[in-house]
Amino acid sequence: MKLSIPQLIWEPTAEAVAAARVTGFIQTVNDRTGLALSSYDDLWTYSTEDIAGFWAAVAQYFDIRWHQPPASVLDDPTMPGTRWFPNATLNYAEHALRTPGGADENHLAVLSIREDGSQTELTLTELRSEVGAAQAGLRRLGVGPGDRVVALVPNTVHALIGFLATAALGAVWSSCSPDFGAGSILDRFIQVEPTVLIAVDGYRYGGKSFRTDETVRKLLDALPSLAGAVHIPELDTPTPTGMIGWNELTARRAAPEFTAVPFSAPLWILYSSGTTGLPKPIVHSVGGILLEHLKSLGLQWDIGPGDRFLWFTTTGWMMWNFLIGGLLVGSTVILYDGSPGYPDLTTLWRIVGDHRASVFGVSAAFVTACQKAGVDPSASISLDALRTIGSTGSPLDESGFDWLSGQVGRDVPIISFSGGTDLCTGIVGGAPIVPVWRGEISCRALGARVESYSAEGLPLTDEVGELVITAPMPSMPVFLWGDSFGQRLRSSYFEPWPGVWRHGDWIEITSRGTSIIQGRSDATLNRGGIRMGTAEFYRVVEALPEVDDSLVVDTSSAAGDGDLLLFVVLVNGGDPQGLTNTLRSRIRTELSPRHVPTQVVIVPTLPRTLNGKKCEVPVKRILAGATPGTVISRDALADPAGFDDFLDAVSHLRITAGDR
């Protein structure tokens, strides 16, 4: 239980509250309902109690263009299987490409920046033209409503144009970043039986070029459903036999046409990490994502025309899908393709300064890396256009809040944002009319009835419990591809409490409405009855300047107590023995004596997924005796060779869970 109230580090001014779009939305709700909502908390309560009324208000406020209007908002709120806006039809791309209020058709829609500094700019008019040409090319290849277009693409204009052209046709998009291994890509794309493949010949990262032609060849051989394949010459290689070039695909100019599809029609397929088996192909709906991203970007982030929105991501992470949603609210989206650390860790900060980004998002790991490297972007870069900074991927600790606040100033809110691929949004985060508290997530998202559950399924306040969602959200998956009877969907999200979404994290929701994510619930550290999330553990361990990275595993099981093993990557020049003593003392004092590690093991690197997640559960299974290849896919790892080095370093620790 968190007893002390943390430092208040940002609070909106009365002028900022009055100007925020969410304030206007509150008035809209009051006008519609006769209510007298006056605060974010009031609005959140309304949004999670009158679900139909709230989402109808969102659709009206953001002027959804229905081809066929809905008969109602939802038929049945039971999860899973909630039917949203039955009988309604619409198109996602139509909303992304419409002229936003307060802007004109020639405003800058997209700014694409590569690692080498080269740039591509597209006005809204130019983007429409490119999408129309790509749509016509995909149609010639046989793509129609419901067909899948898969793409092996970096975060460039080709990915954005390809997606919008696919969505305009009513087809289904699915992408992987080209740094994925061939096996990992095949595991994803084979499941969805695509009609067209779009693929680059390579990519550049960290000052080096990497070719993907062998991976593309394997895809062409392994995907018998393909009617066509498109080659993007990022590295200027010739178009392979059996493919057409991007210029040929887009050779015929045409205005985009928007196919009307049902609200629940698939928009895209995202994938779980796939560390322990085939990745889950998670299908989100056209209407569900459209409404959720309009709500989140427009109300929670207060993004609109005139804003420039940058989030560092790849096309294999849901934050890419969230980033391009900036078009829905009329902002300029900034796409960056390359390493955030090349030539140094000021690269992204320079883009923020040079291109006057107003909303900038990164991972918590990037913040930690900048902090430990002594990066000081504000010393040489003007960040005066920046009005909001976001962090996601893992919990942002108190020192991360302090560092960001020191760089961007006390007048810029720091939004720690958490949700996930499964929902393709944040379910806890921030809003322009709520304060920011050091080390905490400011609020629960509108329309997300997030609660903390005890083991008995009872709601908790000021205590850590399972993160659950007890009312439906439009962006919940409509199904998992190939899961004909829905069993995999139910077992993934709706157990052990039928009708309640179990997210897989520990969360503490405070009596002030803030929250703290405490790590994955399947990686809990339960020592002598004292349960602790891994995020709390990492906050203490990684605060030490000598620690570059860490991973903790509790080998306990139903068979009994096991060892608590702490794996640490040292910053160059660190003293292993001195660090071990310091860590033990710090953990004993700041956490609990029961959570002092049995062993501190120095390793050269730690296994992380391609999206930067720590592989706690697979490591635990390996230490319990499982063969590595049966519990983790090498192609799902950011650094497969580094994983081999990790295994070598821990080979002497094969401990059966329950043994002491």
N, C-alpha and C positions, 0 to 999 in steps of 0.2 A: 504494500500500500504506500502510495506517495503522500507523505504528510505535509511537506513544506511546499509553499507556493513559489514557483520559480520567478526569475526576474522578468518583468514586462519590458520587452525590447523595442516594440513598435506599437503605435496606436493611431488609428486614422483620425485626421482632423475633421471637424464638422463640415468643412467645405468638401473634403474628399468623400465623405459619406453622402452628401447631397448630390455629388456629381456621378457617383457609381451607378452603373447600369442596374445592379441588383436592387438599388433603392427605387428606381423607376419600376422595376418588376413588382416590388412589394405593393406599390400604388395600383398597378394593374390588377393584382390579385384582389386587393381591397375593393376596387371598382367592380370586379366581376362577382364578388361574393358578399359584399356588405360587411366584411370583417374589418377589424382595425389592427392589423398586424403592424408592428412598429420596429422590429429588430430582426436580426438574422435568426436568433433562436426561435422567435415566433414563426418565421417563414419556414425554418427547418421542421418544426413540429407540424405545421400545416402540410408540408410536402410529403411527410411520411405517414400522415393520418388520412388526408383526403387525396389519395394517390391519383385517382382519375381527374380530380379537379386541378391538381398541380400540373400534371403533364399536358392537360388540355390548355392550361394557361401558357405553358412553355411553347406549345405549338402555335398559339395565337400571337404571343409576344414576338416570336422570331419569324412570323409570317411564312409558315410552311406552305409550299405550293403543292396542293393536292391535285392530282389528275382526277381521282375520284375521292370525294370526302369520306371520312370514316362514319360508320353507323353509330359507333360509341367509342369510348377510350379503351376499355378492357372488358372482356366478357367474364373472366373469372380470375381473381387474384392468386389462385393456388399456384405454388411453385413445385416442380418445374411445369412448363406448359402454359404459362400465362399468355393469352391472346391479346396483343395490343392493337388498338385501332383497326378492328376487323373491317374488311372490305375496302379499306383505303388503299390507294396506289399513289406512288410518287417516285422521284429519282434523286439519288444523292448528288450526282455530278451537276445536275441543274442548279442546285443550291450553292455548290462550290464555285460555279462559274457565273452566277448572277451578279449584277452590279450592286455593290453594297450601298446602303444609305450613307450619305455624306461623302461619297467618292464618285469618280467617273470611270468610264470604261478603260481609260488609259492610265489608271493608277498602277504602280508597280505591284504585281501580284506575287512574283517569285524572284528571289535572288539566290542563285546557286553558286557556291564557292568551293573550289577544289583546294587540296592541300598545297599545290604549287602556286596558289594565288590567282589562277585564272577564274573568270567569273562569267556567268550567263544571267542576263536579266530578261524577264518576260512581263510585259504589261498584261492586264486582264484580257485585252483584245487579242494580243499575241498568244496567250495561253489558250484561249478558246480556239483559235485557228489551229494550233498544234494538236489539241485534243480532237478536234473534228477530223483532221487528216489521219491521226492514229486510229480513231474509231472506224473510219472508212476502210483503212488497211486491215484491221482486225475482222471487220465484217467480210471482206474478201477472202480471208482465211477460214471463214466458216463459223466465227464466234457469234453466238446469239444468247438470249436470256438464259441464265442458269449455267452456261458453260464456264469452265474454269480457265483462267489465264494465269500461268505461273511465271515468276520472274526471278532471275538471279541477277540482281542489280544493286549498285551502291546508291547512296543518298544524293541523287542528281535529278535534273529535270526529266530525264528519260523515265525514271521510276514514277514520278508524279504524273506525267502525261499518260504513261501506260495505264496507270490505275484509273485516272479519270475517264479515259476512253473506254476502259472495261466497264466501269460503273455506268457510263452513259448508255451502253448497250444492254444494261440489265444483267451483265455477266458477273462472275465472281473472281476476285483478285486474291492472289497468294504470293508472297515474296519471301526470299531469303537473301541475306547479305552474302556477297561473294567470298567472304572469308570463312564461311561454313565449309566443313569438309564434305567431300563428295558423298560419303555414306550418309551424313546427316541430312543433306539436301534430298537425296533419294528417299530416305525414310519419310520425309514430309510430302514431297510431290507425288510419289507413287500412290499414296493413299487417296488423292483427290482426282485422279484420272483427267489430267488437263487436256484442253483442245489446242492451246498454243503455249509455247515456251518463248519468253523473251530473256536473252542472256548476254552479258558482257563477255568480252574476250579476256578481261583481266581488270585489275584495279591497282591503285597506288596507295601505299600506306607507310608512314614512317620514312619517307624519302626513297622507298623502293617500289619496284613494279612486280606484280604477281600475276601470272597468267592463269586462266581458268579453262583453257581450251580442252584439256583432258577431262575435266569435270563436265563440261558441256557435252562432250562426246558420249560420256557415260549416261547422261540424261537422255540424249537422243535415242540411245540404244534401249534404255530401260522404260521409256514411256510410249507404249504402243498406241495410246489414245491420241497422240499428237496429229493434228491436221496441218500444222505449220510451226516454224520456229524462226525467230527474229534475232539477228546478230547486231550487237552494239559495239562498234570498234573503239573502245576506250583506249586500247593500246595500239590502234591503227593496224590491226591484222586484217587480211582479206576475209571476205565472207566464206565460211566453210560450205562444202557441198551439202545440200539438203536444208539450207537456211536462206533467208532473204535479209538484206541489210535494212537497218532502221530507216535510211533515206528512201529505200524502195517502199517500205511500209507506209511512209507518210508522204509519198510523192504526189498524191492526188488531194488537192486542197478541197475542203468541204466544211461547212458549218456543222457544229455538233448537233446531234438529234438525241432527245432524251426519252428513252423507253420507259414507260410507266410499269412499275412492278409492285407487287403487294408490299405492305409495310414490313412484313416478316420475311420477305425474300432475302436470301444470303447476299451480303455485300462483299465480305472478305473472309478468309480463313487464316487465323493465327494459330500458333502451335505452342504447346507447353515445352519446357526445356528439353525433354527427352533424355534426361540423365539416367533414368532407370528403365527404359523400354522405348517403344515407339512413341513419338510425341503425340499428344492429343490434338487432333485437328479441330479447333474451336471455331464455330461458325457464328458470326454476328450478323444481325439483320440490318437492312438498309435504313429502315425507319428508326430502329432502336439506337443505332450509332449516331444518326443525324440528330435526333433530339438530345441524346446524352452529351454529345460534343458541343452543340449549340449552348446547352445549359452550362456545361463546365467551363468552356472557353469564354462565353459571353458573360456569365454571372459570377462564377467563382474566380476567374482570372481577369475579368473586366477587359478583355481584349476586343478591339473593334477597329474600324477604319482609322488609319493614321498610325496604328501600331506596327512595329516590326518584331516578329516572333521567331526566336531562335531556340531550339533545343538540340543539344548534341545527341545524336542517335544514329543507328543504322536501320536499314529496311527489315532487319530480322527482329526488331524490338517493337513492342506496341507503341512506344513513344513516337515512332515515325508516323503511325496512323493518327496519333493525337496531334502531332505537329502540323500535318497537312490539313487538319481540321481548321487551322487558322484561316483558311480561305472561306470557310462557312460564315465567319463573322467579319469578313472584309479586311483582314490584316494582310500585310506582306509577310510571307513565310520565307525564312532564311534557311537554306539547305546547306549543310557542310559535309563534305566527303573527304575523309582523311583522319589522321591521328590527332587527338587533342593534345598530344605531347610533342608534336614535331613542328618546327625545330625545337620548341620548348613549351612549357605549360602556360605561356601567355598567349598562345595562338588564338584560342577562343575569346579571350578577353580583348584581344586586339580587334577581332571581328565585331564584338559588341561595341567597342569604341568607334572604330572606323565607319561602321554602317548604322550606328545609332539605334541599336536594338533596344526596345523598350521593355520586352519581357524575355528573359534569358533563363534557360533551364539546363541543368547538368545532373550528373549522378553524385550521390554522397561520396562515393569513392574518389571522384575527381576533386571534390573539395578537400578531402583528406590529403590527397597527393599534393595539391597546391600548398596546403598548410605545412606539410612536412618538408617540402622542398624550399620553403622560405620565399615562395612567390609573392610579389608585392605589385599587382597590376595597377593599383590606384596611384602608384608613385609616378608612372609614366604614361598612363592611358586615361583619357577623359571618359568617365562613365556617367556623365551628367544626363544622358537620355534614358538611362536605365531606371525604371520605376518599380519593377517587380523581379525578384529572382527566385527560381524554383529549384528544388532538389528532390530526387527520387532514386529508386533502385535499391536502396537500403536505408535504414533509419539514419537521419542526420543527428549527430550527437551535439552536446552543448558546446564543445570546442569548435565544431563546424559552424554553429550559429555565431559564435564570437568572431571567428575569422572572417566570415562573410560580412557581418555587420561592420567590422573594421575596414573592409575593402569598399563596400558600396555605400556606407553611411547609415545613420540611424533613421533616415527618412525613407528607406527602401524596405518594404516588407520582405521577409524571408519565408517562403512557402514550402514547408516540407509536405510532400505529396505522396500518398500511398494508395495503391489499388492493385492493378495487375493485368496481365494478358487475358485472363479469364473474362474480365468485364470491359477491358479496353478503356479504362478510365481510372480516375482516382475516386476513392470512396471516403477518404479523409484527406483534408488539405487546408485550404485557406479561403478567404473571401476579402474583398476590399473594405468591408465594414466591420471586421472583427480584429481584435488585437493579436499580436504574435508574442508568445511566451518562450523564453529561452529553453531549448531542448524539447519542445512539444509541438504537436500538430494542432493547428488552431481550431479546427471545427470538423464536424461531420458534413459530408457533401449533401447538398439539397437532393431530395428524392432517394437518399440512401439511408435506410433505417438500420444503421450499424449499431450493434450491441456487443457487450462483453458477456459471455455465458460461463457459468460455473459448470463443473462436470455433470451436475444434475439438470442442466438446461435452464438455470435461473439467471436473470440479468444481474450484473454487478456494476457498482459504481466505486471508483477509487480503489479497485482491485483488478489484478490481472486475470483475464479469462480468455476463452476462445473468441476470436473475431467472427461474428455471424451477421447475416443480413436477414431480417425477419419480414421483409416485404419485397415484392418484385421490383426490379428495375428494367427499363426497356433494353439496356445493353447487355443483359444476361444472355448467354449463348442460346440460340434457338435450337441447336443440336450440336453434337459432335459428328463430323463426317464419318459415315460408315456405321454409325451406332443406331441401327435400324429400330430397335425397340427402346432406346433411351436408357438402357441399363448402365452403360459406362458413365453417362451424364449424371445419373442419380447417385452412383457410388462415388463419383469424384467430388460432388458438391453438396449432396443432400443426405449425407449420413454423418453422425448418428441420429440427427433430428430431422425426420421427414417434414418437408415443407419449409425448412430453414436452411439457408445457404451457409455452409461452413467454409470459411475462406482459407484456413490453414495457417493463420498467424495468431500469436498472442497479442492482446491489446489491453491497455488500461484506459478507460474513459473516466475522466475526472468530473467532479461535481461542477466544474466551470465549463464543461462541454469540450475541453481539449482532449487530446489522446496521445498515447505513447505506444508505438509498435515495439514489441519486445522480442521479435524474431519468429521463426517458423515454429509452429506448435508440434511438428513431428521431429524437431531437433531440441526439445526441451532438456534442460539440465535439472534433474530431480535428485537432489542429494539429501538423503535422510529426511525426506518429506518436505524439504524447502525447494520449491519449484522456481526456476528462473529462466527467462528467455535469453537466447544467445546474444541478442542485441545489447542487453544490459551488460553482459560479460565483455563484449567487444568495446563498449564505451570506456571501460576501465583499462583494458589491456592496451588498446590502440591509442590511448592518450599519451603513452610513453613515447618520447621522440625516437627511442632506439628501435621501436617496433614498426616495421614497414607493413606487415599484414599478419593476420592471425586466424586460426580456426580452432574451435573447441568441440570435443566429442565426448559425450557421456556413454560409456559402453554398458551401462546398466540395462537390464531387461527384466522381463517377468520372472526370470530365473534368480534374480537377486541383484545386489549392488555390484557395479563394475568400476572400472577406473575412469577418472576424469583426465583426459589427455588434451593438452594445449600445444598446438603446433604454431610456431612463430617464425616469420621471415624477418631477419634482422636488417636494419639499415646498415650500410657499409661501415665497417669498423666497430660494430657493437661487440660488447663483452658478454658472451653467452652465460657464464656463471654469475656474473654480477646482475645480469638481467633476470635470470631465474630467481635469484633471491629477492630482487625488487618486486617482481611480479607476485611472488607468493605473499609478500608482506602487504602489497597494495590490495590484492584480492581479498585477503583475510580481513583487512580493515574496512574496505569500501563495499564489499559484497557480503561474504559470510565465511566463517572458518570452514564450513562444509564444502565450499566451492574452491578451496585451494587445490590446484591441479595435483594429481598423483605424479604426473611427469610433465615437464616442459621440454618439448622436442624442437630443436632448431632444424628447419628444413629450407631448401633453396627456393622453393616456390610453393604455392597452394593451388589446388584445383578449383577453377571457377568455370561456370558455364559461359557460353558465348555472350550472354547478356550481363556477365559480371557477378552472378549469384555464387555464393560459397556452397560447396558440395558437402555439406555436413552429413546428410543421411547416407549417401553412397560411401563416404569414408568410414562411417560407423559400421556399415555392413561389411566392408572389406576387412576392417579390424576384427570383426566377429568371425572371419574365416571365409567369406564369400570370394569367389574368383572375380577380379576386377571387371572383366569383360561381361559378366552377368548382371552387374549392378549399375554400370555407367557406360554410356556410349562415348567413345573417344571423340567422335565427330561433334558431339555436343559441347566439347570443352574448348575454351579459348586458347589453351596451350597444351595440346596433346603430348608434345615432347617433354614439357615441364611436368606433366602428370607422371611420366616415367621416372623422372628425377625424384618426385615426391614419394613414389612407391619404393624406390631404392632406399630413401632415407628412413622410411617407416617399416621396412621389411622385418625388422626384429621385434615389432610390436604386435604381431598377430596374436591378439588376446581374445579369447572366447568371452562374449558378454556374460556376466554373472560370476566369472572367476575373479578372485582377488589374489 
